[in-house]
């Protein structure tokens, strides 16, 4: 049975591809889960409309991310940590700590969008990237100071 994929599938192909699969797999899994349509001409028009709407939604999200990135470029966060002898930190500063500090300043960012390669373990000034959209990235300054 031929089907048209509505979304990318790791074994079958990309969205919009026309693929031949077994009839039971199509009827019992792909079509009910809305992963695919039967390969008929009217479904090609529906798929084209879905792609158009999806593209518009992605463009809108990208514009919102760009606006947020401009707002974040001027943001700096100060995190006070306890230190021991010779300015040795107890623990580390993680993306969760940075997200909480941003929240106190009124900027709501999910901690998973903050791209720390590894937790910060020393005092200093750091430039931390934040991935707002697959194509948009912002950087904020994080000041790690002693308490």
Backbone as JSON, one array per atom type, in Angstrom:
{
  "sequence": "XXXXXXXXXXXXXXXXXXXXXXXXXXXXXXXXXXXXXXXXXXXXXXXXXXXXXXXXXXXXXXXXXXXXXXXXXXXXXXXXXXXXXXXXXXXXXXXXXXXXXXXXXXXXXXXXXXXXXXXXXXXXXXXXXXXXXXXXXXXXXXXXXXX",
  "N": [[0.85, -1.18, 0.0], [0.53, 2.2, -0.82], [1.61, 5.16, 0.79], [1.51, 8.56, 2.06], [3.83, 10.31, 3.8], [3.28, 12.22, 6.72], [4.95, 13.29, 8.59], [8.43, 13.24, 9.53], [9.94, 10.05, 9.54], [12.02, 7.73, 11.02], [12.67, 5.26, 9.79], [11.2, 5.11, 7.43], [11.19, 7.53, 5.9], [11.22, 11.02, 4.89], [8.97, 13.77, 5.66], [6.27, 14.13, 3.43], [7.18, 12.33, 1.55], [6.37, 9.67, -0.7], [5.65, 6.44, 0.06], [6.01, 2.89, -0.08], [4.42, 0.54, 1.85], [3.53, -2.26, 3.96], [0.11, -3.24, 3.92], [-1.28, -3.72, 6.35], [0.38, -2.5, 8.27], [0.16, 0.17, 7.51], [-2.68, 0.63, 7.71], [-3.22, -0.08, 10.41], [-1.36, 1.2, 12.03], [0.22, 3.53, 11.01], [-1.66, 5.32, 9.73], [-3.84, 5.58, 11.69], [-2.35, 6.77, 13.8], [-1.77, 9.15, 12.74], [0.54, 9.57, 11.27], [0.82, 9.21, 8.62], [-0.84, 9.6, 5.4], [-3.22, 7.99, 3.2], [-2.08, 7.31, -0.13], [-3.39, 9.37, -2.12], [-4.7, 11.75, -4.44], [-6.15, 13.94, -3.31], [-5.17, 14.01, -0.74], [-2.62, 14.93, -1.1], [-3.0, 17.64, -1.54], [-3.97, 18.39, 0.95], [-1.73, 17.82, 2.53], [0.09, 19.67, 1.47], [-1.06, 22.06, 2.33], [-0.86, 21.71, 5.1], [1.95, 21.76, 5.37], [2.45, 24.39, 4.62], [1.15, 25.83, 6.67], [2.65, 24.93, 8.85], [5.16, 25.96, 8.21], [4.64, 28.72, 8.38], [4.11, 28.9, 11.1], [6.62, 28.19, 12.17], [8.16, 30.35, 11.25], [6.98, 32.44, 12.67], [7.61, 31.68, 15.31], [10.38, 31.91, 15.14], [10.72, 34.66, 14.76], [9.76, 35.6, 17.23], [11.7, 34.47, 18.87], [13.96, 35.86, 18.0], [13.34, 38.45, 18.85], [13.35, 38.02, 21.61], [16.03, 37.31, 21.9], [17.35, 39.72, 21.36], [16.51, 41.14, 23.57], [17.72, 39.66, 25.59], [20.44, 40.1, 25.15], [21.28, 42.32, 26.57], [21.16, 41.53, 29.16], [22.49, 40.73, 32.32], [23.57, 38.44, 34.77], [23.99, 38.0, 38.21], [25.43, 35.75, 40.34], [25.7, 34.74, 43.57], [27.96, 32.86, 45.43], [28.98, 30.52, 47.96], [32.24, 30.45, 49.24], [35.33, 28.85, 50.04], [38.52, 28.56, 51.6], [41.12, 30.26, 49.84], [39.46, 31.15, 47.77], [37.95, 28.96, 46.8], [35.23, 27.34, 45.4], [32.23, 26.0, 46.86], [30.52, 23.4, 45.61], [28.81, 24.02, 42.48], [27.88, 26.2, 39.73], [24.99, 25.76, 37.97], [22.91, 25.21, 35.03], [20.33, 25.38, 35.98], [20.57, 27.08, 38.2], [21.21, 29.45, 36.87], [18.9, 29.81, 35.34], [17.05, 30.23, 37.42], [18.05, 32.64, 38.47], [17.64, 34.33, 36.29], [14.87, 34.25, 36.23], [14.25, 35.66, 38.54], [14.85, 38.19, 37.66], [12.81, 38.61, 35.96], [12.77, 37.32, 33.52], [11.75, 34.64, 31.77], [13.12, 31.62, 31.19], [13.6, 28.39, 29.97], [15.49, 25.91, 31.62], [16.7, 23.96, 30.07], [17.3, 25.17, 27.73], [19.51, 26.65, 28.18], [22.81, 26.54, 27.42], [25.19, 25.2, 28.86], [28.4, 23.93, 28.76], [29.7, 22.55, 30.75], [29.21, 22.5, 34.32], [29.78, 25.61, 36.08], [32.63, 26.17, 37.94], [34.31, 27.98, 39.11], [35.07, 31.28, 40.31], [34.2, 34.28, 38.54], [33.63, 35.9, 35.32], [31.36, 34.93, 32.91], [30.37, 34.09, 29.59], [27.41, 32.94, 28.59], [25.76, 30.8, 26.38], [22.42, 30.77, 25.07], [20.0, 28.8, 23.67], [17.44, 29.72, 21.86], [15.9, 29.09, 19.69], [16.12, 26.76, 16.99], [17.65, 28.15, 15.09], [18.34, 30.51, 16.31], [20.35, 32.11, 18.65], [21.28, 33.39, 21.81], [23.43, 35.32, 23.97], [24.27, 35.59, 27.36], [25.65, 37.43, 30.12], [27.19, 36.02, 32.87], [27.89, 36.56, 36.13], [29.87, 35.26, 38.53], [30.19, 35.48, 41.82], [31.68, 35.93, 45.14], [29.92, 35.24, 48.16]],
  "CA": [[0.0, 0.0, 0.0], [1.3, 3.44, -0.88], [1.19, 6.19, 1.74], [2.24, 9.83, 2.05], [4.24, 10.6, 5.18], [2.96, 13.56, 7.22], [6.07, 13.74, 9.39], [9.63, 12.43, 9.33], [9.96, 8.74, 10.21], [13.41, 7.32, 10.87], [12.85, 4.1, 8.91], [10.46, 5.21, 6.18], [11.6, 8.67, 5.1], [10.91, 12.37, 5.35], [7.6, 14.23, 5.45], [5.95, 14.39, 2.03], [7.6, 11.21, 0.7], [5.39, 8.63, -0.98], [6.37, 5.23, 0.4], [5.28, 1.63, -0.16], [4.51, -0.25, 3.09], [2.51, -3.32, 4.03], [-1.22, -2.68, 4.15], [-1.62, -3.78, 7.78], [1.17, -1.48, 8.97], [-0.43, 1.46, 7.18], [-4.04, 0.74, 8.26], [-3.3, -0.27, 11.85], [-0.42, 2.01, 12.81], [0.6, 4.83, 10.46], [-2.81, 6.19, 9.48], [-4.51, 5.96, 12.94], [-1.48, 7.64, 14.61], [-1.64, 10.35, 11.92], [1.9, 9.69, 10.77], [0.74, 9.16, 7.17], [-2.13, 9.58, 4.71], [-3.21, 7.13, 2.01], [-1.53, 8.03, -1.29], [-4.42, 9.8, -3.04], [-4.42, 13.12, -4.86], [-6.71, 14.94, -2.41], [-4.32, 14.1, 0.44], [-1.46, 15.75, -1.46], [-3.39, 19.02, -1.3], [-4.04, 18.58, 2.41], [-0.35, 17.84, 3.01], [0.69, 20.94, 1.07], [-1.62, 23.08, 3.23], [-0.24, 21.5, 6.42], [3.33, 22.24, 5.29], [2.39, 25.85, 4.56], [0.83, 26.29, 8.02], [3.79, 24.62, 9.71], [6.21, 26.92, 7.86], [4.25, 30.0, 8.95], [4.27, 28.8, 12.55], [8.05, 28.23, 12.45], [8.63, 31.72, 11.03], [6.49, 33.24, 13.79], [8.41, 31.32, 16.47], [11.72, 32.44, 14.94], [10.65, 36.1, 15.01], [9.65, 35.77, 18.67], [13.0, 34.13, 19.44], [14.88, 36.96, 17.69], [13.0, 39.55, 19.76], [13.83, 37.62, 22.94], [17.49, 37.34, 21.86], [17.76, 41.13, 21.51], [16.24, 41.49, 24.96], [18.69, 38.97, 26.45], [21.8, 40.58, 24.93], [21.59, 43.34, 27.58], [20.93, 40.98, 30.5], [23.6, 40.07, 33.01], [23.1, 37.78, 35.98], [24.99, 37.84, 39.25], [25.13, 34.63, 41.22], [26.6, 34.72, 44.72], [28.2, 31.5, 45.91], [29.85, 30.44, 49.13], [33.59, 30.0, 48.91], [36.17, 28.49, 51.18], [39.87, 29.12, 51.54], [41.69, 30.51, 48.51], [38.34, 31.35, 46.83], [37.51, 27.68, 46.25], [33.78, 27.25, 45.5], [31.54, 24.81, 47.31], [29.52, 23.08, 44.59], [29.01, 24.65, 41.18], [26.74, 26.93, 39.18], [24.43, 24.97, 36.88], [21.93, 25.91, 34.2], [19.16, 25.62, 36.83], [20.87, 28.29, 38.96], [21.13, 30.58, 35.94], [17.48, 29.99, 35.01], [16.41, 30.83, 38.59], [18.48, 34.03, 38.55], [16.93, 35.04, 35.22], [13.46, 34.34, 36.63], [14.18, 36.76, 39.51], [14.9, 39.44, 36.89], [11.6, 38.7, 35.15], [12.96, 36.69, 32.22], [11.41, 33.22, 31.92], [13.85, 30.78, 30.24], [13.69, 26.99, 30.38], [16.88, 25.58, 31.91], [17.25, 23.11, 29.02], [17.75, 26.02, 26.62], [20.79, 27.22, 28.56], [23.79, 25.56, 26.94], [26.46, 25.15, 29.58], [29.11, 22.7, 28.41], [29.86, 21.89, 32.04], [28.9, 23.46, 35.38], [30.81, 26.6, 36.39], [33.22, 25.79, 39.23], [35.24, 29.01, 39.55], [34.57, 32.65, 40.31], [34.55, 34.99, 37.33], [32.6, 36.37, 34.4], [31.19, 33.94, 31.86], [29.39, 34.33, 28.54], [26.67, 31.68, 28.5], [24.83, 30.79, 25.26], [21.06, 30.28, 25.28], [19.41, 28.42, 22.39], [16.02, 30.08, 21.89], [15.28, 28.5, 18.51], [17.23, 26.07, 16.31], [18.46, 29.08, 14.31], [18.57, 31.74, 17.07], [21.07, 31.91, 19.9], [21.63, 34.61, 22.51], [24.44, 35.13, 25.01], [24.12, 36.45, 28.54], [26.82, 37.46, 30.99], [26.96, 35.47, 34.2], [28.92, 36.94, 37.08], [29.9, 34.38, 39.68], [30.93, 36.24, 42.85], [31.57, 35.31, 46.46], [28.82, 35.69, 48.98]],
  "C": [[0.89, 1.23, 0.0], [0.7, 4.45, 0.09], [2.03, 7.44, 1.53], [2.56, 10.15, 3.5], [3.92, 12.04, 5.56], [4.11, 14.15, 8.01], [7.25, 12.82, 9.13], [9.52, 11.14, 10.14], [11.35, 8.16, 9.96], [13.63, 6.15, 9.92], [12.22, 4.28, 7.53], [10.89, 6.38, 5.31], [11.17, 9.99, 5.71], [9.45, 12.72, 5.03], [7.4, 14.57, 3.97], [6.37, 13.27, 1.09], [6.43, 10.24, 0.5], [6.14, 7.3, -0.86], [5.44, 4.02, 0.29], [5.51, 0.87, 1.15], [3.45, -1.35, 3.02], [1.18, -2.71, 4.46], [-1.59, -2.66, 5.63], [-0.89, -2.73, 8.58], [0.58, -0.1, 8.73], [-1.79, 1.63, 7.87], [-4.08, 0.73, 9.78], [-2.39, 0.65, 12.66], [-0.25, 3.41, 12.24], [-0.58, 5.78, 10.28], [-3.55, 6.54, 10.78], [-3.68, 6.91, 13.82], [-1.19, 8.95, 13.89], [-0.19, 10.64, 11.54], [1.88, 9.76, 9.24], [-0.71, 9.26, 6.69], [-2.07, 8.51, 3.62], [-2.76, 7.94, 0.8], [-2.63, 8.3, -2.32], [-4.22, 11.28, -3.3], [-4.97, 14.17, -3.89], [-5.86, 15.08, -1.14], [-3.03, 14.88, 0.15], [-1.76, 17.23, -1.22], [-3.44, 19.33, 0.19], [-2.63, 18.68, 2.99], [0.35, 19.15, 2.66], [0.21, 22.07, 1.98], [-1.01, 22.95, 4.63], [1.19, 22.01, 6.45], [3.37, 23.76, 5.33], [2.12, 26.42, 5.96], [1.98, 26.06, 8.98], [4.92, 25.62, 9.48], [5.9, 28.29, 8.46], [4.45, 30.01, 10.46], [5.75, 28.87, 12.93], [8.62, 29.62, 12.27], [8.2, 32.63, 12.18], [7.32, 32.96, 15.05], [9.82, 31.89, 16.35], [11.74, 33.95, 15.21], [10.57, 36.39, 16.5], [10.99, 35.48, 19.35], [14.02, 35.24, 19.18], [14.62, 38.17, 18.59], [13.53, 39.25, 21.16], [15.36, 37.67, 23.0], [18.01, 38.77, 22.02], [17.57, 41.6, 22.94], [17.31, 40.88, 25.89], [20.12, 39.47, 26.28], [22.23, 41.59, 26.0], [21.47, 42.82, 29.0], [22.23, 40.41, 31.05], [23.07, 39.58, 34.34], [24.26, 37.67, 36.95], [24.55, 36.72, 40.18], [26.18, 34.61, 42.33], [26.72, 33.3, 45.24], [29.09, 31.55, 47.14], [31.19, 29.86, 48.71], [34.35, 29.69, 50.19], [37.51, 29.2, 51.07], [40.35, 29.22, 50.11], [40.62, 30.6, 47.42], [37.92, 30.08, 46.11], [36.0, 27.55, 46.48], [33.32, 25.94, 46.1], [30.45, 24.52, 46.28], [29.85, 23.77, 43.28], [27.75, 25.4, 40.78], [26.26, 26.17, 37.96], [23.43, 25.81, 36.07], [20.66, 26.21, 35.0], [19.36, 26.89, 37.66], [20.74, 29.54, 38.09], [19.68, 30.86, 35.58], [16.73, 30.63, 36.18], [16.78, 32.31, 38.73], [17.81, 34.88, 37.47], [15.47, 35.25, 35.59], [13.27, 35.48, 37.64], [14.21, 38.12, 38.81], [13.7, 39.59, 35.97], [11.72, 38.1, 33.76], [12.77, 35.18, 32.42], [12.1, 32.42, 30.82], [13.89, 29.37, 30.81], [15.16, 26.63, 30.55], [17.52, 24.72, 30.82], [17.73, 23.91, 27.82], [19.1, 26.67, 26.92], [21.86, 26.18, 28.28], [25.13, 25.71, 27.66], [27.15, 23.84, 29.2], [29.35, 21.87, 29.66], [29.57, 22.93, 33.11], [30.09, 24.39, 35.67], [31.32, 26.32, 37.8], [34.22, 26.81, 39.75], [34.57, 30.36, 39.51], [34.99, 33.32, 39.0], [33.35, 35.43, 36.53], [32.55, 35.39, 33.23], [30.15, 34.41, 30.86], [28.7, 33.0, 28.27], [25.68, 31.76, 27.33], [23.47, 30.2, 25.66], [20.45, 30.03, 23.91], [17.9, 28.64, 22.47], [15.22, 29.4, 20.79], [16.41, 27.77, 17.8], [18.14, 27.01, 15.52], [18.82, 30.35, 15.07], [19.24, 31.41, 18.4], [21.4, 33.28, 20.49], [22.69, 34.29, 23.55], [24.15, 36.1, 26.14], [25.42, 36.38, 29.33], [26.41, 36.94, 32.35], [28.16, 35.83, 35.07], [28.81, 36.01, 38.28], [30.8, 35.05, 40.73], [30.79, 35.55, 44.19], [30.51, 36.0, 47.27], [29.29, 36.61, 50.08]]
}
